[in-house]
């Protein structure tokens, strides 16, 4: 069980141990969501978020996203620190980079989007709105590697722990506070987020079309 004073890396290990049980729990929910999507508008995107308490007593929020391209699941384990403030960690079945969300992320999100709801409802709103993401590394050669994670409502800034394959997200900035020179990067990251919600075949096709279009523009220039 995750304890309030644990380091982020220890939280990650506990969440990873939970993940197989969490995935098994939501197999039926995935099947039902696929049926719902097929019976409705097959071009539509259907999204649900489910709370779950694992056998370890850790708390989870699972976002299920179903569209024509298939099913995606996003797994978030949340907990309260020693100060009783909310924190969370996003873990991936493929072993890809995990994200740890600090209390400051949710404080800043609260100030901008959800000042009048409970902490649990704020987490639900945050992950429902911001489960698709695209990451940008500022400088791979730096002593401390900084990552920018672009989500629907803004950017998350963090520092990577390379040994643990974990990014510690410390700050949330909504799009209304971007500097002028950040908009070009966000345009690229927004495109990557769009691709993240598609099937592999469609992603490859759109990338090829975009590369061809950019090549034509360079020839004209």
Secondary structure as GFF3:
##gff-version 3
##sequence-region A 1 221
A	DSSP	alpha_helix	8	25	.	.	.	ID=ss1
A	DSSP	alpha_helix	27	39	.	.	.	ID=ss2
A	DSSP	beta_strand	46	53	.	.	.	ID=ss3
A	DSSP	beta_strand	59	67	.	.	.	ID=ss4
A	DSSP	beta_strand	70	80	.	.	.	ID=ss5
A	DSSP	beta_strand	86	91	.	.	.	ID=ss6
A	DSSP	beta_strand	98	101	.	.	.	ID=ss7
A	DSSP	alpha_helix	103	112	.	.	.	ID=ss8
A	DSSP	alpha_helix	119	129	.	.	.	ID=ss9
A	DSSP	beta_strand	134	137	.	.	.	ID=ss10
A	DSSP	beta_strand	146	151	.	.	.	ID=ss11
A	DSSP	beta_strand	154	161	.	.	.	ID=ss12
A	DSSP	beta_strand	166	174	.	.	.	ID=ss13
A	DSSP	three_ten_helix	175	177	.	.	.	ID=ss14
A	DSSP	three_ten_helix	180	182	.	.	.	ID=ss15
A	DSSP	alpha_helix	183	196	.	.	.	ID=ss16
A	DSSP	alpha_helix	200	220	.	.	.	ID=ss17
###
